[in-house]
Amino acid sequence: MVVGVRVGMPRVRNDGVEIAYDVDGPPDAPVVAFCEGLGYGRWMWRFQRERLDEYRTIAFDNRGTGESDAPEDADAYSIDAFASDLEAVLDAAGVADAHVVGASMGGMTAQRYAHEYDRATSLTLLCTSHGGEESVPIPEATQARMFQVPEDATEREAIRHKMRPAMTEDFWNDNQALIADIVDWRLASDASDAARNMQAEAVLAFDSTPWLGEVDVPALVVHGTDDRVLPVENGRQVHANLPDSTLELYEGGSHLFFVEEADAVTADVREHVERVESLGADA
Protein backbone atom coordinates (compact mmCIF):
# COMPACT_ATOMS: atom_id res chain seq x y z
CA MET A 1 0.00 0.00 0.00
CA VAL A 2 1.27 3.45 -0.88
CA VAL A 3 1.01 6.01 1.91
CA GLY A 4 1.22 9.74 2.28
CA VAL A 5 0.17 12.01 -0.56
CA ARG A 6 -0.72 10.17 -3.77
CA VAL A 7 -1.00 12.18 -6.96
CA GLY A 8 -4.07 11.61 -9.09
CA MET A 9 -6.25 10.09 -6.42
CA PRO A 10 -10.04 10.35 -6.92
CA ARG A 11 -11.76 13.46 -5.64
CA VAL A 12 -15.34 14.38 -4.96
CA ARG A 13 -16.70 17.91 -4.52
CA ASN A 14 -18.92 18.42 -1.48
CA ASP A 15 -20.34 21.84 -0.63
CA GLY A 16 -17.67 23.44 -2.77
CA VAL A 17 -14.81 21.53 -1.09
CA GLU A 18 -12.84 18.88 -2.97
CA ILE A 19 -12.24 15.77 -0.89
CA ALA A 20 -9.48 13.33 -1.90
CA TYR A 21 -9.90 9.63 -1.19
CA ASP A 22 -8.57 6.27 -2.24
CA VAL A 23 -9.97 2.77 -2.57
CA ASP A 24 -8.09 -0.52 -2.18
CA GLY A 25 -9.01 -4.19 -2.18
CA PRO A 26 -11.38 -6.51 -4.07
CA PRO A 27 -14.18 -4.52 -5.75
CA ASP A 28 -16.93 -6.95 -4.68
CA ALA A 29 -15.82 -7.35 -1.06
CA PRO A 30 -17.56 -5.73 1.92
CA VAL A 31 -16.43 -2.13 2.43
CA VAL A 32 -14.59 -0.82 5.47
CA ALA A 33 -14.39 2.99 5.49
CA PHE A 34 -11.93 4.85 7.71
CA CYS A 35 -12.13 8.31 9.31
CA GLU A 36 -8.89 9.72 10.70
CA GLY A 37 -8.06 11.98 13.59
CA LEU A 38 -7.26 15.62 14.12
CA GLY A 39 -4.70 16.93 11.65
CA TYR A 40 -3.78 13.49 10.29
CA GLY A 41 -3.92 12.33 6.68
CA ARG A 42 -5.20 8.99 5.51
CA TRP A 43 -1.77 7.36 6.00
CA MET A 44 -2.98 6.89 9.58
CA TRP A 45 -4.92 3.79 8.57
CA ARG A 46 -2.19 2.00 6.62
CA PHE A 47 -1.60 -0.33 9.59
CA GLN A 48 -5.17 -1.64 9.44
CA ARG A 49 -5.74 -1.40 5.69
CA GLU A 50 -2.71 -3.46 4.71
CA ARG A 51 -3.89 -6.20 7.09
CA LEU A 52 -7.51 -6.10 5.87
CA ASP A 53 -6.65 -6.87 2.25
CA GLU A 54 -9.62 -9.21 1.90
CA TYR A 55 -11.93 -6.17 2.22
CA ARG A 56 -12.51 -3.14 0.04
CA THR A 57 -11.13 -0.29 2.13
CA ILE A 58 -11.71 3.42 1.67
CA ALA A 59 -10.03 6.37 3.38
CA PHE A 60 -10.30 10.08 2.70
CA ASP A 61 -8.32 13.15 3.72
CA ASN A 62 -10.36 15.37 6.01
CA ARG A 63 -10.94 18.86 4.66
CA GLY A 64 -7.86 20.84 5.57
CA THR A 65 -5.60 17.79 5.33
CA GLY A 66 -3.50 16.05 2.69
CA GLU A 67 -4.81 16.29 -0.85
CA SER A 68 -8.22 17.62 0.15
CA ASP A 69 -9.06 21.31 -0.06
CA ALA A 70 -8.38 23.49 2.96
CA PRO A 71 -11.15 26.09 3.29
CA GLU A 72 -10.09 29.29 5.02
CA ASP A 73 -13.51 29.85 6.62
CA ALA A 74 -13.83 28.31 10.08
CA ASP A 75 -17.53 27.69 9.43
CA ALA A 76 -16.52 25.07 6.86
CA TYR A 77 -15.09 22.85 9.62
CA SER A 78 -17.44 20.80 11.77
CA ILE A 79 -18.06 17.16 12.59
CA ASP A 80 -21.25 17.45 10.54
CA ALA A 81 -19.15 18.60 7.57
CA PHE A 82 -16.71 15.71 7.98
CA ALA A 83 -19.61 13.24 8.10
CA SER A 84 -21.08 14.85 4.99
CA ASP A 85 -17.71 14.43 3.27
CA LEU A 86 -17.75 10.71 4.10
CA GLU A 87 -21.22 10.40 2.60
CA ALA A 88 -20.03 12.16 -0.56
CA VAL A 89 -17.02 9.84 -0.81
CA LEU A 90 -19.07 6.66 -0.39
CA ASP A 91 -21.64 7.90 -2.88
CA ALA A 92 -18.92 8.74 -5.42
CA ALA A 93 -17.32 5.32 -4.91
CA GLY A 94 -20.66 3.57 -5.50
CA VAL A 95 -20.81 2.13 -1.99
CA ALA A 96 -24.26 1.12 -0.74
CA ASP A 97 -23.18 0.21 2.78
CA ALA A 98 -19.97 0.26 4.79
CA HIS A 99 -18.45 -0.72 8.09
CA VAL A 100 -17.27 2.64 9.40
CA VAL A 101 -14.11 2.87 11.53
CA GLY A 102 -13.07 6.11 13.21
CA ALA A 103 -10.37 7.11 15.67
CA SER A 104 -10.30 10.18 17.92
CA MET A 105 -11.87 13.01 15.87
CA GLY A 106 -12.66 10.36 13.24
CA GLY A 107 -14.66 8.48 15.85
CA MET A 108 -16.80 11.58 16.28
CA THR A 109 -17.26 11.73 12.51
CA ALA A 110 -18.29 8.06 12.54
CA GLN A 111 -20.85 8.65 15.30
CA ARG A 112 -22.41 11.54 13.41
CA TYR A 113 -22.34 9.66 10.15
CA ALA A 114 -24.20 6.66 11.57
CA HIS A 115 -26.86 8.98 12.99
CA GLU A 116 -27.37 11.15 9.93
CA TYR A 117 -26.95 8.70 7.03
CA ASP A 118 -28.07 5.18 6.22
CA ARG A 119 -24.99 3.50 4.70
CA ALA A 120 -23.31 2.51 8.00
CA THR A 121 -23.60 -1.23 8.65
CA SER A 122 -21.46 -1.14 11.78
CA LEU A 123 -19.19 1.18 13.75
CA THR A 124 -15.76 0.67 15.24
CA LEU A 125 -14.86 3.61 17.48
CA LEU A 126 -11.25 3.90 18.65
CA CYS A 127 -9.91 6.28 21.32
CA THR A 128 -12.80 8.71 20.89
CA SER A 129 -15.38 10.65 22.88
CA HIS A 130 -19.00 11.74 22.71
CA GLY A 131 -17.93 15.29 23.57
CA GLY A 132 -20.02 17.68 25.59
CA GLU A 133 -19.85 18.66 29.24
CA GLU A 134 -19.83 15.07 30.51
CA SER A 135 -16.74 14.04 28.55
CA VAL A 136 -13.29 13.95 30.09
CA PRO A 137 -11.17 16.67 28.43
CA ILE A 138 -7.65 16.39 27.10
CA PRO A 139 -5.35 16.72 30.15
CA GLU A 140 -3.72 20.14 30.46
CA ALA A 141 -0.22 18.71 30.20
CA THR A 142 -1.09 17.01 26.93
CA GLN A 143 -2.74 20.14 25.56
CA ALA A 144 0.39 22.11 26.32
CA ARG A 145 2.52 19.53 24.57
CA MET A 146 0.28 19.35 21.51
CA PHE A 147 -0.34 23.04 20.99
CA GLN A 148 2.74 24.80 22.43
CA VAL A 149 5.79 23.88 20.38
CA PRO A 150 9.22 25.38 21.21
CA GLU A 151 9.82 28.44 19.03
CA ASP A 152 13.15 27.16 17.71
CA ALA A 153 11.81 23.72 16.73
CA THR A 154 12.09 22.62 13.12
CA GLU A 155 8.96 21.31 11.42
CA ARG A 156 10.14 17.74 12.00
CA GLU A 157 10.93 18.43 15.64
CA ALA A 158 7.53 20.08 16.12
CA ILE A 159 5.72 16.97 14.85
CA ARG A 160 7.72 14.72 17.16
CA HIS A 161 7.07 17.08 20.08
CA LYS A 162 3.29 17.10 19.53
CA MET A 163 3.04 13.36 18.86
CA ARG A 164 4.91 11.98 21.84
CA PRO A 165 2.00 12.01 24.37
CA ALA A 166 -0.01 9.88 21.95
CA MET A 167 2.42 6.95 22.29
CA THR A 168 3.71 4.85 25.17
CA GLU A 169 7.25 5.51 26.32
CA ASP A 170 8.33 1.95 25.50
CA PHE A 171 7.02 2.12 21.94
CA TRP A 172 8.57 5.54 21.42
CA ASN A 173 11.98 4.38 22.62
CA ASP A 174 11.93 1.07 20.74
CA ASN A 175 10.57 2.18 17.35
CA GLN A 176 12.49 5.26 16.28
CA ALA A 177 12.74 4.08 12.65
CA LEU A 178 8.95 3.77 12.38
CA ILE A 179 8.46 7.10 14.12
CA ALA A 180 10.80 8.70 11.57
CA ASP A 181 8.61 7.24 8.81
CA ILE A 182 5.47 8.58 10.49
CA VAL A 183 7.04 12.03 10.70
CA ASP A 184 7.76 11.83 6.96
CA TRP A 185 4.15 10.89 6.21
CA ARG A 186 2.92 13.69 8.43
CA LEU A 187 5.21 16.21 6.77
CA ALA A 188 3.64 15.22 3.46
CA SER A 189 0.01 15.40 4.51
CA ASP A 190 -0.64 17.02 7.90
CA ALA A 191 -3.12 19.85 8.17
CA SER A 192 -1.62 23.34 8.31
CA ASP A 193 -1.64 25.04 11.70
CA ALA A 194 -4.68 27.09 10.66
CA ALA A 195 -6.65 24.09 9.41
CA ARG A 196 -5.64 22.03 12.42
CA ASN A 197 -6.90 24.72 14.77
CA MET A 198 -10.23 24.84 12.92
CA GLN A 199 -10.51 21.05 13.12
CA ALA A 200 -9.80 21.34 16.84
CA GLU A 201 -12.63 23.86 17.22
CA ALA A 202 -14.93 21.37 15.47
CA VAL A 203 -13.95 18.74 18.03
CA LEU A 204 -14.60 21.10 20.94
CA ALA A 205 -18.07 21.94 19.57
CA PHE A 206 -19.09 18.29 19.17
CA ASP A 207 -21.60 16.69 21.55
CA SER A 208 -23.37 13.48 20.61
CA THR A 209 -25.02 12.86 23.99
CA PRO A 210 -28.46 14.18 22.91
CA TRP A 211 -28.75 11.61 20.11
CA LEU A 212 -26.10 8.89 20.51
CA GLY A 213 -28.66 6.53 22.02
CA GLU A 214 -30.52 6.63 18.70
CA VAL A 215 -27.58 5.03 16.86
CA ASP A 216 -28.58 1.39 16.71
CA VAL A 217 -25.97 -0.19 14.41
CA PRO A 218 -23.64 -2.72 16.08
CA ALA A 219 -20.67 -0.84 17.51
CA LEU A 220 -17.29 -1.89 18.84
CA VAL A 221 -15.74 0.69 21.18
CA VAL A 222 -12.00 0.24 21.75
CA HIS A 223 -9.79 2.37 23.99
CA GLY A 224 -6.36 2.25 25.63
CA THR A 225 -6.40 2.47 29.41
CA ASP A 226 -3.37 4.82 29.45
CA ASP A 227 -4.59 7.19 26.74
CA ARG A 228 -3.02 10.57 27.58
CA VAL A 229 -4.99 12.44 24.90
CA LEU A 230 -8.57 11.27 25.40
CA PRO A 231 -8.68 9.45 28.76
CA VAL A 232 -10.25 6.01 28.81
CA GLU A 233 -13.37 7.18 30.66
CA ASN A 234 -14.47 8.69 27.34
CA GLY A 235 -14.56 5.24 25.77
CA ARG A 236 -16.58 3.90 28.67
CA GLN A 237 -19.05 6.77 28.26
CA VAL A 238 -19.45 6.18 24.51
CA HIS A 239 -20.10 2.49 25.18
CA ALA A 240 -22.65 3.31 27.89
CA ASN A 241 -24.55 5.61 25.52
CA LEU A 242 -24.64 3.28 22.51
CA PRO A 243 -27.47 0.74 22.75
CA ASP A 244 -25.76 -2.03 20.73
CA SER A 245 -22.10 -1.80 21.63
CA THR A 246 -19.20 -3.85 22.96
CA LEU A 247 -16.32 -2.32 24.91
CA GLU A 248 -12.75 -3.59 24.44
CA LEU A 249 -10.01 -2.03 26.60
CA TYR A 250 -6.30 -2.31 25.82
CA GLU A 251 -4.45 -2.42 29.12
CA GLY A 252 -1.70 0.18 29.06
CA GLY A 253 -2.73 1.28 25.58
CA SER A 254 -1.90 4.77 24.33
CA HIS A 255 -3.93 7.10 22.12
CA LEU A 256 -2.24 5.59 19.06
CA PHE A 257 -2.64 2.04 20.36
CA PHE A 258 -3.95 0.98 16.95
CA VAL A 259 -0.49 1.80 15.56
CA GLU A 260 1.41 0.27 18.46
CA GLU A 261 -0.72 -2.90 18.55
CA ALA A 262 -1.79 -3.02 14.91
CA ASP A 263 -2.14 -6.80 14.67
CA ALA A 264 -4.42 -7.09 17.69
CA VAL A 265 -6.54 -4.05 16.84
CA THR A 266 -6.98 -5.18 13.24
CA ALA A 267 -8.01 -8.60 14.48
CA ASP A 268 -10.68 -6.92 16.64
CA VAL A 269 -11.92 -4.90 13.67
CA ARG A 270 -12.01 -8.00 11.45
CA GLU A 271 -13.88 -10.05 14.06
CA HIS A 272 -16.46 -7.29 14.50
CA VAL A 273 -16.98 -6.88 10.76
CA GLU A 274 -17.23 -10.63 10.22
CA ARG A 275 -19.79 -10.94 13.01
CA VAL A 276 -21.95 -8.19 11.57
CA GLU A 277 -21.61 -9.63 8.05
CA SER A 278 -22.68 -13.06 9.32
CA LEU A 279 -25.70 -11.57 11.09
CA GLY A 280 -26.68 -9.89 7.83
CA ALA A 281 -26.31 -13.12 5.90
CA ASP A 282 -28.56 -14.91 8.42
CA ALA A 283 -31.24 -12.23 8.36
N, C-alpha and C positions, 0 to 999 in steps of 0.2 A: 504493500500500500504506500502510495506517495503521500507525504505530509507537508504541512506548511501551505504556502500560497501556490496554487496550481493555475497556470494560465489557460484560458479558454474553457473554464468550467461553466456549466449551465448557470443561467441567471433567470430570475423571475422578478417582474416589477410589481410591487405592492404599495399602494398609496404613494406612488411617486418615488419609492425607494427601491433600488435594485438589490436583490438578495442573491448571493452566490451560494451554490450548494453542489454536492457531488453524490453520486450513487455508485455503490459497489455491490457485487454479489450476483447470484443467479436471478434472472429477471422474473421468474415465476415463484420465487420463494417468498415466505412471509416477510413483511417489512419491519425492520427495527429502525426507528428514527431517533436521532440524538440531538439534545439541546445543551449547549455548553454554558459555562459559567462566566462570571463578570470579567470582561476584558479579554477573554481567551478566544482563539480561533478554533476551527474544527479539528485541528491536529489533536486536541485534547482527548478525542475518542479513539485514536489510533489503537490504543491498547486493548479496547474491547472489539473494535471493528475487525482487526486482523485475526482475532480468535473466533469471531462469529461468521466465518466465511461461508457457512451453509445458508445464511440469511441474506436478504437484500437489505443493505444498510444505507441510510441517508443521513447526512449531516450538513448543516448550513452555517455560514458565518452570520452571527448576530449583526444587525445594523450597527455601524460604527466599528466593525471588526473585519480584519482580513480583506477579502475581495469584495465584500458588500459595501454599499454606499454608507457614508458617514454624514447624516444630516447635521446641520449646525444648530437647528432649533431644538431646544430641550424638550419641547412638547412632542417631538417625534419619538421619544424614548419612553417606553412603558412596558410593563409585562404584557398588557393587552396587545401592544404593537408586536412584541416578539412572538406571541401566540398566533397573531394574524399572519406573521411572516411564515411560521411553520405551516399553517393552513395553505398559504399560497404555494409553498414549495411542494407539499404533498399533492396538491391539485395539479401543478405543472408536471410533476413526475408521474401522473396517472395512478396515484395510490388511493385505493378505496378505503383501506384501513391499515393501521400501523400500531405496533407496540412502541410506546413513547418512553424514552429514557432521558432523564434530566438530572443534572448535578448542580447544586448550589443555586445560582440565579436560574440556571436551566431547569432545575426542579420546580421553581415557581412558574416558569413558562409552561412546563408540562401540566401542572395543576390547572392553570387557567385554560390551557388548550382542551383538556378533557372536559372541562365544564362548559366551554363555549361552542365546541365543535363536536362532530359525531364520528370522526375517523379513528379515534383512540380505542384500541382493543384492550390495552392494558397500560399500566404505568409502572415504571421503576424510578423511584425518587431517591437520589443519593445526596447525602450531606446537605440537606436543604431545610427550609423553614416555611411555615404558613404566614410569617410576617405578623404585623399588627402589634398591639400593646402587650399581648400575652407571650410573644416570642422572646427568646433569650438573645440579647444583642451580641454583636461581635465584641469580644473583650477589648477594653481600652488599649491594652498593651499591643494587641494585634492590629487594631486600627492605626496606632501610631507607626507601627512597622510597615503597614501596607500603604499608607498615604503620606508619610513623612520621610522622604528619601534624603540622605546626606547631599548637600549642595554640590560637592565635588565628585559625586559618583558618576561614572560613565553609564551609558544606557544599559550595557550588560550588567554592570554592578547593581544598578537600580532594580533590574528584574530579579536578580538573585536576592537582593535585600527584601523585596516585597513578598517573594515566594516562600522564604524559609519557614514562616510560621505554619504554612499549609502542609509541611512534611514532618515526619518524625526525625529526631536527631540521628538515630541509627541509619535510616535510609539516606538522609542527607550526607552523612559521613562516608557511607559505603558505596555510593552510586554517583560519584562526581562526573563520570563520563556521560551517563544518561542525563544528568542535570545540565551539563553543557549543551547536549543536544536540545533539551527542552528550551533552554535560553535562546538557541538559534531559531527554533520554531516560533518562539514568542517574538523575537526581533522581527521576523518576517510577517507576522500577522496580528500582533496585539493591537487592541484599540489604542488610539491616541489618548493623551491625558484628558483632553476635553471630552471625548466620547466615553471614556471610562468613567469619568465623573457623572456624566448624564445617565449612564447605565446604573451607576450606584444610586442615584436619586430615584430611578425606577424601582430598584430593590427596596429602598427605604419606604416608598409609597405603597408597596404591595401588602395586602392583607386578605387572605383567603378564608379567614374564619367565618364570615357570614354565609358562605356558600360551599365550603369544602365538603360538608356532610352530604351534599347533593351529588357528589362525584361517586358513581357506583361501579366503575370499572374495577377489575381486580388490580390491586396495587401492591407492590413490594417496596417497603421503605427500608433503606440501608444507611447506616451511619456509623462512623468511628467514635469510640467512647472517649478518645483524647483529641477530638477535633478542636483546634484552637481558633478557628475562624467562626464556625457556627456550632456552638456547643451541642452535645448530644441530646440535651433535653428538647431541642427543636425537632429532632427526628421522632422522639417519643410523642410529642404533641401532634405532629402530622399524622402519625399512625392512629392516635386516639380519635382524631377528627374524621378519618376516612372510614366509611362503613365496611368496606371489603378490602382490608389490608393486612399484610404480614410484616412484622418488624424483625429485621436482622441486624444485630449489632456486632461490629468488629472490635474486639477487645484491643485497646491500645491504638486503634486506627486513627489516622490523621484526617485532615480535610481532603487531601488527595489520596485517600486510601485506595481508590480504584486504580491509581497509577502504581502505588507501592505493592498492592496485592492484586494485580491484574488478573491472574489466573483464577483466583477464588471468586472475585467479584463477577467476572465474566461467567463463571459456572453458575452463580446465583441468577444472573440475568437469563442465561439459557434455560435453566430449570423453570423459572417463572414463565417465560415465553412458551416453552413446551407444554407446561401445565394448562395455560390459557388456550393454546391451540388445540390441545386434546379435548378440553371442555367444549370448545366450539364444534369440533368434529362429532362429538357425542350428542350435541343438541338436536 
